[in-house]
Amino acid sequence: MATVTTAAPRIAVPGVLKHPVLRKLLLLALAAAILVPLANARWASGSWPVALTVDFSDQLTRASVWIIDNRDSHPLFVYFFGHISNAVVLCVRAVYLVLLAAGWAGVTAAASLIAWRVAGFRLAAGTGVALLACGFLGMWIPTMQTLALMVVAVLASVVVGALLGLAAGLSDRMDKLLRPVLDTMQVLPAYAYLLPVVLVFGMGVPAAVLATVVYAAPPMARLTALGLRGADKEVLEAVESLGATARQRLLTARIPLASKELLLGLNQTIMMALSMAVIASVIGAGGLGDRVYQALATVDVGAALAAGIPIVLLAVVLDRVTGAAGEGLGAEPRPGGRARWVYAAVAAVAVAVAGRLLGRLDWPEAWTLNVAEPVNRAVDWMTDHLYSGVPVIGGTADWAAHFTTWVLDPVRDTLQWLPWWSLLLIVAALAWLIGTWRTALTAVLALAAIGVLGVWTPALDTLSQVLAAVAVTLVLGFATGIAAARSDRVERLLRPVLDVFQTMPQFVYLIPVVALFGVGRAPAVAAAVVYALPAVVRITTQGLRQVDPAALESARSLGATPAQQLRQVQLPLARPALLLAVNQGVVLVLAVVIIGGLVGGGALGYDVVAGLAQGDLATGLVAGVAIVCLGLMLDRVTQPTERRAKKGA
C-alpha cells in the first residue's frame, strides 16, 4: 500500500519584505534600535573623542627635519634624487632652447602644419591663430616656458602611466595593487603633495615637473590598462595560434588594438598637466602660471586673464589635435601621406630658418595688445554696480551673505551638532542601501579615519561646503545639460563656453568671484560650482543624447509629450551617465576645496595651504589625507554598486 507524504508547510513571507531595499531598511532599523541607545549612553557629545585620535605630527615633523638636514649630503638625495633633478632641468632647458631657436614664426608654422596633417586646414588655421594670440597678449616667452615644462612633464607622465597601465593590464594582481594607488594620486589635492616634493627637490622646475607627473600620470595608466584588458579576444587567440610569443602578442596585437585608449590617455594627461600650470608656479615652475599667480597676488584681474587665456588656448588646441588624431586611427591612410609629412617638416624648418636669418625670432613689442586695462575697468564696473545696492534683487554681496546664513551655516551646524557615531551610522546606511556591505564598510572606515587623524570638526565644515556646492552644481548642470541635449543650437553655443571654463586655471576666475562675492565660504562654493559645472553639463548631455532612439520613437507613437519622454524614457535610460555626472561633480568640487581655502573657505583647504606656506608637513599632509578620505566616502555614498550574481544561480 503506497504511503502518502505531505510537504512541510511553508512560512508565508509578506510580499513587501521580498524587496531588497525594504529588507535592508528593516535590518537598519533593528540595528539602530540596538546601537543608538548604547552609543548615546557612552558618547553623548557630538565631537570626536580624543581617546580615539592618533597624533602623527611628531613623526611627520621629524621626517621633514631629517629630509632638510640630509638633502645635501645623504647618498639617496645626492646620487638618486639629485640625478633625477638634473635630468629634468636639462630636458626642460633643451626643449625651451629649441623653441626659442625656432622663433615665433617657426613654432607657429610647425604647430599649424602638424594640425593640418592630423585634422585638416580648419584646425591648422585655429592652431595658428591661437599661438599668434599668445604673442599679441604679450605672453610669447612665458608661453614657451610653459610649453617646454609641459612637454617634459607630459612625456614623463605618459611613460610612467603607460608602464603602470601595462603592468595593470597584463596582471590581475598588479591591477588590484595599483588601483588604490592611482585613486590616491588622482584624488589627493595637488597642494597636499607639493610640500613633500619641495622638501625632497627644493623649489624650482624639478619639483614642478614631478608634482605634475603625480597628478597627470593616473589617466594614462587607467586608460592603458583599460585598452589592454579590452582587446578583442578572438584576435589575441588568432595571434597565439600562429605561435607568437607573449612579447610578440603584446607588440603586434594588444597595443595596436588599444591605440585609441592610449591616445585618449595622452589627451587626458595633457589636459591635467596644463591644469597644474598655475599650481606648479607656487613652487617655482615659472611661465604662464607664475604670471597668473603674481597677478592674483596684486589682485590684477586683467593681467591674470592675459596670462590665463594662453593656457586655455594651448589646452583647446592640444585637445582638438589629439582628439582628431584618435578619430583618424582607424581610417584608411591617404595616398602620399608620408611624403606630405616630409613636406610639412621641410616647410616648418624653412620658416624657422627664414625667421632666424631675418632676425625675427622674438615677438615684436609693437604687436602686443594691452587687455589688462579694459578687463580691470570691466571688473571695477561690476564691483561698483553689482556688489551691492542693486534694486529688488540685491547685490552679489547680499546673495553671498544669504547663502551663507540660510544654507552653509545650517548645514555645517547640523553636521557638527550630530554625534560622531550617528554620522557613521548615516553614512553606513546610505552606502549599504545603494551598494553592498563592502561599500558601506569602506565609506565608514574612510569617515572614521578623518576622526582618527584629529581633524573631525574642520572636515565637517569642508563637508558642508562640498554638499552645498555639489547640490548647486547638479541643479544647474542637469538643467543646462537637458537643454543642450534637446537642442543642437544650445549645444553648439555652450561648447566654446564649456571649453573655456573647463580649461581656464582655477586661480584665474577666483579673482572675479571674490570681487563679486567678497571673501568667505560663499565665494569658495561659487568657485567650486564654476569649476565642476562644465563636466556635469557635458556628461548629462552625452548621456541623454545616447538614449536609444527606438525607445523615444515608441514613446512618441504612444502620444507622450516632450516632458513625459524626458521623465519616463530619457532620464531612466540615462541613469548611469547621470550617476557618473554626480560622481564627477563631487570629485571636481573637492579639487577646488584647497583653492577655496585661499579666499576664506577655511577648514581643511586652509590647513593644506597653510602647511605649504609654513613648511609644516604635518598640518598640510594630514589635511590632504582627510580630503582624500572625504572624497572616498562621498564616492561610495553616491555610486551604486551592483551585487554580482553568483555563478550557477
C-alpha positions in Angstrom: 0.0 0.0 0.0 1.5 3.3 -1.1 2.3 5.9 1.6 1.4 9.5 1.1 4.0 12.1 2.2 2.9 15.6 2.9 5.2 18.6 2.4 6.1 20.7 5.4 4.0 23.9 5.4 6.0 27.0 4.2 6.0 30.1 6.3 4.4 32.9 4.3 6.7 35.9 3.8 5.0 39.2 3.3 5.5 40.4 -0.3 6.8 43.7 1.0 9.8 42.0 2.6 10.8 40.4 -0.7 12.2 43.8 -1.9 15.9 44.0 -1.1 15.8 47.7 -0.2 13.0 47.2 2.3 14.8 44.3 3.9 17.9 46.5 4.3 15.7 49.2 5.8 14.2 46.8 8.3 17.7 45.5 9.3 19.0 49.1 9.6 16.0 50.0 11.9 16.7 47.0 14.0 20.5 47.8 14.3 19.7 51.4 15.1 17.3 50.4 17.9 20.1 48.4 19.5 23.2 50.6 18.8 21.8 54.1 19.2 21.0 53.8 22.9 24.3 52.2 23.7 26.3 54.8 21.7 24.3 57.6 23.2 25.0 56.4 26.7 28.7 56.1 26.1 29.3 59.1 23.8 26.7 61.8 24.2 28.9 64.5 22.9 28.9 65.4 19.2 32.7 65.8 18.9 35.1 63.0 18.1 36.6 61.5 21.3 40.1 62.5 22.0 40.9 58.9 23.1 40.2 57.7 19.5 42.6 60.1 17.8 46.2 59.4 16.8 48.7 62.3 16.6 51.1 61.9 13.6 52.5 65.4 13.9 55.7 64.3 15.8 56.6 61.6 13.2 55.9 63.9 10.2 57.8 66.8 11.8 60.8 64.5 12.4 60.7 63.2 8.9 60.6 66.7 7.4 63.5 67.8 9.6 65.6 64.7 8.6 64.9 65.4 4.9 66.0 69.1 5.2 69.2 68.1 7.2 70.2 65.4 4.9 69.1 66.7 1.5 72.6 67.9 0.5 74.7 65.0 1.9 72.8 61.8 2.1 73.6 59.3 -0.8 69.8 58.8 -1.5 69.5 62.5 -2.4 72.9 63.1 -3.9 73.1 60.1 -6.2 69.4 59.3 -6.9 67.1 62.3 -6.4 69.9 64.6 -7.5 70.4 62.9 -10.8 66.6 63.0 -11.4 66.5 66.7 -10.7 69.5 67.4 -13.0 67.9 65.3 -15.8 64.6 67.2 -15.5 66.4 70.6 -15.6 68.4 69.6 -18.7 65.4 68.3 -20.6 63.3 71.4 -19.9 66.1 73.7 -20.8 66.8 71.8 -24.0 63.2 72.0 -25.1 63.0 75.7 -24.2 66.1 76.5 -26.2 64.8 74.6 -29.2 61.5 76.6 -29.1 63.5 79.9 -28.8 65.8 78.9 -31.6 62.8 78.2 -33.9 61.3 81.6 -33.1 57.7 82.6 -33.0 57.2 82.1 -36.8 58.9 78.6 -36.7 56.9 77.4 -33.7 53.6 78.7 -35.2 54.3 77.1 -38.6 55.4 73.8 -37.1 52.3 73.6 -34.9 49.9 74.6 -37.7 51.4 72.1 -40.1 51.1 69.3 -37.6 47.5 70.2 -37.0 46.9 70.4 -40.8 48.3 66.9 -41.3 46.3 65.4 -38.4 43.0 67.2 -38.8 42.9 69.4 -41.9 43.1 73.1 -42.7 40.4 74.3 -40.3 42.2 73.1 -37.2 45.5 74.2 -38.6 44.2 77.8 -39.0 42.8 77.7 -35.5 46.2 76.5 -34.1 48.0 79.3 -35.9 45.5 81.9 -34.6 45.8 80.5 -31.0 49.6 80.7 -31.0 49.6 84.2 -32.5 47.1 85.3 -29.9 49.6 84.3 -27.2 52.1 86.7 -28.8 49.5 89.5 -29.2 48.7 89.2 -25.5 52.4 89.8 -24.7 52.9 86.3 -23.4 55.1 84.6 -26.0 58.1 83.9 -23.8 56.0 82.7 -20.8 54.0 80.5 -23.2 57.2 78.9 -24.5 58.4 78.4 -20.9 55.1 76.7 -20.0 55.2 74.7 -23.2 58.7 73.4 -22.5 57.7 72.4 -19.0 54.6 70.7 -20.2 56.4 68.8 -23.0 58.8 67.2 -20.5 56.0 66.7 -17.8 53.6 65.1 -20.3 56.3 62.8 -21.8 57.3 61.7 -18.3 53.6 61.2 -17.3 53.0 59.2 -20.4 56.0 56.9 -19.8 55.2 56.4 -16.1 51.4 56.0 -16.8 52.0 53.6 -19.7 54.3 51.4 -17.7 51.8 51.3 -14.8 49.0 50.7 -17.2 51.0 47.9 -18.9 51.5 46.2 -15.5 47.8 46.6 -14.5 46.6 45.5 -18.0 48.6 42.3 -18.1 48.3 41.2 -14.4 45.2 41.0 -12.3 47.3 41.1 -9.1 49.0 44.3 -10.2 45.7 45.8 -11.2 44.3 45.3 -7.7 47.5 46.7 -6.1 47.7 49.8 -8.4 44.0 50.7 -8.2 44.1 52.3 -4.7 47.5 53.9 -5.6 46.0 55.6 -8.7 42.9 56.6 -6.7 45.1 58.3 -4.1 47.2 60.0 -6.8 44.1 61.4 -8.5 42.1 62.4 -5.5 44.9 63.8 -3.3 44.8 67.6 -3.7 47.8 68.9 -5.5 48.7 71.3 -2.7 49.0 68.3 -0.3 51.8 66.7 -2.2 53.6 69.9 -3.3 55.2 70.1 0.2 56.7 66.6 0.2 58.0 67.2 -3.4 59.5 70.6 -2.4 61.1 69.0 0.7 62.9 66.5 -1.5 63.7 68.5 -4.6 63.6 72.1 -3.3 61.8 75.0 -5.1 62.1 75.0 -8.9 61.5 73.2 -12.1 62.2 69.7 -10.9 59.6 69.9 -8.1 57.0 71.4 -10.5 57.6 68.7 -13.2 57.4 65.8 -10.7 54.3 67.2 -9.0 52.7 67.4 -12.4 53.6 63.8 -13.2 52.0 62.6 -10.0 48.8 64.4 -10.9 48.7 63.7 -14.7 50.0 60.1 -14.9 46.9 58.2 -13.5 44.6 58.8 -16.5 47.3 57.4 -18.8 47.7 54.4 -16.5 43.9 53.7 -16.2 43.2 54.0 -19.9 46.2 51.9 -20.9 45.1 49.1 -18.6 41.5 49.5 -19.9 42.7 49.3 -23.5 44.9 46.2 -22.9 42.1 44.4 -21.0 39.5 45.2 -23.6 41.4 43.9 -26.6 39.5 41.6 -28.9 39.8 38.0 -27.5 39.4 36.4 -30.9 42.3 38.5 -32.4 44.5 37.5 -29.5 43.6 33.9 -29.9 44.4 34.0 -33.6 47.8 35.6 -33.0 48.5 33.0 -30.3 47.6 30.1 -32.6 50.2 31.3 -35.1 52.9 30.7 -32.5 53.5 34.2 -31.3 55.3 34.7 -28.0 53.8 36.8 -25.2 56.0 39.8 -26.2 55.0 39.5 -29.9 51.3 39.3 -28.9 51.8 42.5 -26.9 53.6 44.4 -29.6 51.6 43.2 -32.6 48.1 42.8 -31.2 47.4 44.2 -27.7 49.0 47.6 -28.1 47.6 48.2 -31.7 44.1 47.2 -30.5 44.4 49.6 -27.6 45.7 52.5 -29.7 42.5 54.6 -29.2 42.5 54.3 -25.5 46.2 55.1 -25.4 45.6 58.3 -27.4 42.7 59.2 -25.2 45.0 58.7 -22.2 47.5 61.1 -23.8 44.7 63.7 -24.3 43.6 63.5 -20.7 47.2 63.6 -19.5 47.8 66.8 -21.5 44.7 68.4 -20.0 45.6 67.6 -16.5 49.2 68.7 -16.9 48.0 72.1 -18.2 45.6 72.4 -15.3 48.6 72.1 -13.0 50.4 75.0 -14.7 49.3 77.7 -12.1 49.6 75.4 -9.1 53.1 74.4 -10.1 54.1 78.0 -10.3 53.7 78.2 -6.5 56.9 76.1 -6.2 58.9 77.8 -8.9 57.6 76.5 -12.3 57.6 79.9 -13.9 55.9 80.6 -17.3 52.3 81.5 -17.6 51.4 80.0 -14.2 53.8 82.3 -12.5 52.3 85.3 -14.3 48.8 84.3 -13.2 49.9 83.8 -9.6 51.8 87.1 -9.4 48.8 88.9 -10.9 46.4 87.4 -8.4 48.8 88.4 -5.5 48.3 92.0 -6.6 44.5 91.5 -7.3 45.2 92.4 -11.0 42.4 90.5 -12.8 43.4 91.9 -16.3 46.9 90.6 -16.0 45.7 87.3 -14.7 43.3 86.9 -17.6 46.0 87.9 -20.1 48.2 85.0 -18.8 45.3 82.6 -18.3 44.0 82.9 -21.9 47.1 81.4 -23.4 46.8 78.4 -21.1 43.2 77.9 -22.3 44.3 78.3 -25.9 47.1 75.7 -25.5 44.6 73.3 -23.8 42.0 73.7 -26.5 44.4 73.3 -29.4 46.1 70.2 -27.9 42.7 68.7 -27.1 41.4 69.2 -30.6 44.7 67.9 -32.2 44.9 64.7 -30.1 41.2 64.1 -30.4 41.4 64.4 -34.2 44.4 62.0 -34.2 42.4 59.5 -32.2 39.4 59.7 -34.6 41.7 59.1 -37.6 43.4 56.0 -36.3 41.0 53.6 -37.9 40.8 55.4 -41.2 42.5 54.4 -44.4 45.8 56.1 -44.9 45.7 58.7 -47.6 48.0 58.3 -50.6 51.3 60.1 -50.3 50.7 60.7 -46.6 54.3 60.0 -45.6 55.6 62.4 -48.3 53.3 65.1 -47.0 54.7 64.8 -43.5 58.2 65.3 -45.0 57.0 68.3 -46.9 55.4 69.8 -43.8 58.6 69.2 -41.8 60.7 70.9 -44.5 58.3 73.8 -44.6 58.4 74.3 -40.8 62.2 74.2 -40.9 62.3 76.7 -43.8 60.1 79.1 -41.9 62.2 78.9 -38.8 65.5 79.4 -40.7 64.0 82.4 -42.6 63.0 84.0 -39.3 66.4 83.4 -37.9 68.1 85.0 -40.9 65.8 88.0 -40.8 66.4 88.4 -37.1 62.7 87.9 -36.2 63.0 85.2 -33.5 61.4 87.3 -30.7 57.9 88.5 -30.8 57.8 92.2 -31.9 56.9 94.5 -29.0 54.8 96.7 -31.3 52.5 93.8 -31.9 51.3 93.3 -28.3 47.9 94.4 -27.1 47.1 95.6 -23.6 44.0 93.7 -22.5 44.6 94.2 -18.7 43.3 97.7 -18.5 39.9 97.2 -20.2 39.4 94.0 -18.2 40.2 95.7 -14.9 37.8 98.5 -15.8 35.1 96.0 -16.5 35.7 94.3 -13.2 35.7 97.6 -11.4 32.3 98.4 -13.0 30.9 95.1 -12.0 32.2 95.6 -8.4 30.7 99.1 -8.2 27.4 98.2 -9.7 26.7 94.6 -8.8 28.4 94.1 -5.4 25.7 95.9 -3.5 22.8 98.3 -4.0 21.1 96.6 -6.9 17.3 97.3 -6.7 14.9 94.5 -5.9 17.2 91.5 -6.3 20.1 92.9 -4.2 23.8 92.8 -4.9 26.1 89.8 -5.1 27.3 90.5 -1.6 23.8 90.1 -0.3 23.4 86.8 -2.2 26.6 85.5 -0.7 25.5 86.6 2.8 22.1 85.0 2.4 23.6 81.8 1.0 26.0 81.6 4.0 23.2 82.3 6.5 20.5 80.1 5.0 22.5 77.2 3.6 26.1 76.9 4.7 25.7 77.7 8.3 22.7 75.4 9.0 24.3 72.5 7.2 27.6 73.0 9.0 26.0 73.4 12.4 23.8 70.4 11.9 26.8 68.2 10.9 28.8 69.4 13.9 25.9 69.0 16.3 25.2 65.4 15.3 27.1 62.8 17.5 30.0 61.4 15.5 28.7 57.9 15.8 25.4 59.0 14.3 27.2 60.3 11.2 28.9 56.9 10.8 25.6 55.2 11.0 24.0 57.5 8.5 26.9 57.0 6.0 26.8 53.2 6.5 23.1 53.2 5.9 23.3 55.3 2.7 26.2 53.3 1.3 24.6 50.0 2.1 21.2 51.0 0.6 22.7 51.8 -2.8 25.5 49.2 -2.7 26.9 46.3 -0.7 28.2 45.8 2.8 31.7 46.2 1.4 30.7 49.6 0.1 29.3 50.6 3.5 32.4 49.4 5.3 34.7 51.4 3.0 32.7 54.5 3.5 32.6 54.2 7.3 36.3 53.5 7.5 37.1 56.5 5.4 34.9 58.8 7.5 36.3 57.3 10.8 39.9 57.8 9.5 39.2 61.6 9.5 38.3 61.4 13.2 41.4 59.3 14.0 43.5 62.0 12.2 42.1 64.6 14.6 40.5 66.9 12.0 36.9 65.9 12.6 35.5 69.5 13.1 37.2 71.2 10.1 36.3 68.1 8.0 32.6 68.6 8.7 33.0 72.3 7.8 34.5 71.2 4.5 31.8 68.6 4.0 29.1 71.3 4.4 30.7 73.4 1.7 31.1 70.4 -0.6 27.5 69.3 -0.2 26.2 72.8 -0.9 28.5 73.2 -3.9 27.5 69.8 -5.3 23.8 70.5 -4.9 24.0 73.8 -6.7 26.2 72.2 -9.4 23.8 69.3 -10.0 20.8 71.6 -10.2 22.4 73.9 -12.7 24.3 71.1 -14.5 21.3 68.9 -15.1 19.1 71.8 -16.2 21.7 73.0 -18.7 22.6 69.5 -19.9 18.9 68.7 -20.6 18.6 72.0 -22.6 21.7 71.1 -24.6 20.5 67.6 -25.2 17.2 68.8 -26.6 18.6 71.5 -28.8 21.6 71.3 -31.2 21.8 75.1 -31.3 22.1 75.3 -27.5 24.8 72.6 -27.5 26.8 74.5 -30.2 26.5 77.7 -28.2 27.5 76.1 -25.0 30.5 74.1 -26.3 33.1 77.0 -26.5 31.8 78.4 -23.2 32.3 75.0 -21.5 35.8 74.6 -23.2 36.9 77.9 -21.7 35.5 77.2 -18.2 36.9 73.7 -18.2 40.5 74.7 -19.3 40.7 78.0 -17.5 43.0 77.7 -14.5 41.1 77.8 -11.2 43.1 80.8 -10.0 42.0 83.0 -12.9 38.3 83.1 -12.2 38.9 83.1 -8.5 39.5 86.9 -8.5 36.2 87.9 -10.3 34.4 85.6 -7.9 36.0 87.3 -4.9 35.3 90.7 -6.5 31.6 89.9 -6.8 31.0 87.9 -3.7 33.7 89.1 -1.2 35.8 86.8 0.9 34.3 83.8 2.8 32.8 80.4 2.3 30.3 81.5 -0.3 32.9 82.6 -2.9 34.7 79.3 -2.3 31.5 77.5 -3.1 30.9 79.7 -6.2 34.4 78.9 -7.5 33.8 75.1 -7.0 30.5 75.4 -8.9 32.1 77.2 -11.8 34.9 74.6 -12.0 32.7 71.5 -11.7 29.7 72.6 -13.8 31.2 72.0 -17.3 31.9 68.3 -16.6 28.4 67.7 -15.3 26.8 69.5 -18.3 28.9 67.5 -20.8 28.2 64.1 -19.2 24.5 64.8 -18.8 24.2 66.0 -22.4 26.0 63.0 -23.7 24.1 60.5 -21.6 20.7 61.9 -22.8 21.7 62.0 -26.4 22.9 58.4 -26.3 19.4 57.1 -25.3 18.1 54.5 -27.8 16.2 56.4 -30.5 13.8 53.5 -30.8 12.7 54.0 -27.2 12.0 57.7 -27.9 10.1 56.9 -31.1 8.0 54.3 -29.3 7.1 56.9 -26.7 6.2 59.5 -29.3 4.0 56.9 -31.1 2.1 56.5 -27.9 1.4 60.2 -27.7 3.9 61.1 -25.0 4.7 64.8 -24.7 8.3 66.0 -24.7 8.2 66.4 -20.9 6.9 62.8 -20.5 9.6 61.5 -22.8 12.2 63.2 -20.7 10.8 61.9 -17.3 9.8 58.4 -18.3 12.3 57.5 -21.0 15.4 59.6 -21.3 16.2 60.2 -17.6 15.7 56.5 -16.6 17.7 55.2 -19.5 20.5 57.8 -18.9 20.8 56.8 -15.2 24.4 55.5 -15.5 25.5 58.8 -17.1 23.7 60.9 -14.5 25.3 58.9 -11.7 28.7 59.5 -13.3 27.9 63.2 -13.5 27.2 63.2 -9.8 30.5 61.4 -9.1 32.5 63.8 -11.2 30.7 66.8 -9.6 31.8 65.5 -6.2 35.4 64.9 -7.3 35.8 68.3 -9.0 34.3 70.2 -6.2 36.7 68.6 -3.8 39.6 69.6 -6.1 38.7 73.3 -5.5 38.4 72.9 -1.7 42.1 73.8 -1.4 41.7 76.9 -3.7 38.7 77.9 -1.6 40.9 78.0 1.4 42.7 80.9 -0.1 39.6 83.1 -0.3 38.1 82.4 3.2 36.8 78.9 2.7 38.7 77.8 5.8 38.6 74.3 7.1 40.8 71.6 5.5 41.6 73.8 2.5 43.1 76.4 4.6 45.1 73.8 6.6 46.6 72.4 3.4 47.6 75.9 2.1 49.0 77.0 5.5 51.0 73.8 5.7 52.7 74.5 2.4 53.2 78.2 3.1 54.8 77.5 6.6 56.6 74.3 5.6 54.5 72.3 8.1 54.3 68.8 6.7 52.1 67.5 9.5 49.4 70.1 9.1 49.3 70.1 5.3 49.6 66.4 4.7 47.1 65.3 7.4 44.5 67.8 6.0 45.2 66.5 2.4 44.7 62.9 3.5 41.5 63.9 5.3 40.3 65.4 2.0 41.1 62.1 0.2 39.1 60.2 2.9 36.2 62.6 2.4 36.3 62.1 -1.3 36.4 58.3 -0.9 33.4 58.4 1.4 31.3 60.6 -0.9 32.2 58.4 -3.9 31.0 55.3 -2.1 27.8 57.0 -1.0 26.9 58.4 -4.4 27.9 55.5 -6.7 25.6 52.4 -6.6 27.4 49.0 -6.6 25.7 46.2 -8.3 25.9 42.9 -6.4 27.4 40.3 -8.7 25.2 37.3 -9.4 26.6 34.1 -8.1 27.7 31.6 -10.6 25.2 28.9 -11.2 22.4 30.9 -9.7 
